[in-house]
Amino acid sequence: MQYSSPVRHMIILLAYVAAGMTFLVFTGCRERVPEQRPPKVERTDLNAAIIADTVIYDVIVKNPDADDLWAEQSLRNLNRRGLVDIVFNAIYSEDLVPYDYFTMEAMSVRDVMTLENDPEFSRDNIGMIQFSEEWYFDEENLRLEKRVNSISLGYEVYASDGSIRGYKPAFMVNLN
């Protein structure tokens, strides 16, 4: 059936209005759940509410742009190489177990040695750390505490022109 252009526009408009009303009915009819305060969690020196049981975020720990003065200033007190060496030494002494970032399967010391022999990899190129944390807030003392549960080390991967294409995970280690 053919409709004239104004009729066709009216039908389309009515369809949009009907879809919008349906959306409002379905989203507006949900029962509101009262906000609940998180339970108090006892910490060694902190009686705090758990704010987040898992927060995962990336931190650039090696400035990829020497002209970026803000990044240089932000990272000026970081001993990146010291942290990287501590993690690798703990893996080699078997005090930490590395896990494949994608499969979460345990890696062997030999797997880490193989990674270090890969021409694409260098400890010097670790430029990102991904943190997995819990956050606690002590309302009485207005104190926020973070507990790092694991870290993943990411190393720079370069494009053919020498620019950083992105980061590749080396492995993840649990700290708690």
Beta strands, then each sheet from edge to edge (+ up, - down):
strand 1: 40-42
strand 2: 47-60
strand 3: 98-99
strand 4: 126-138
strand 5: 143-158
strand 6: 164-174
sheet 1: 1+ 2- 4+ 5- 6+ 3-
end
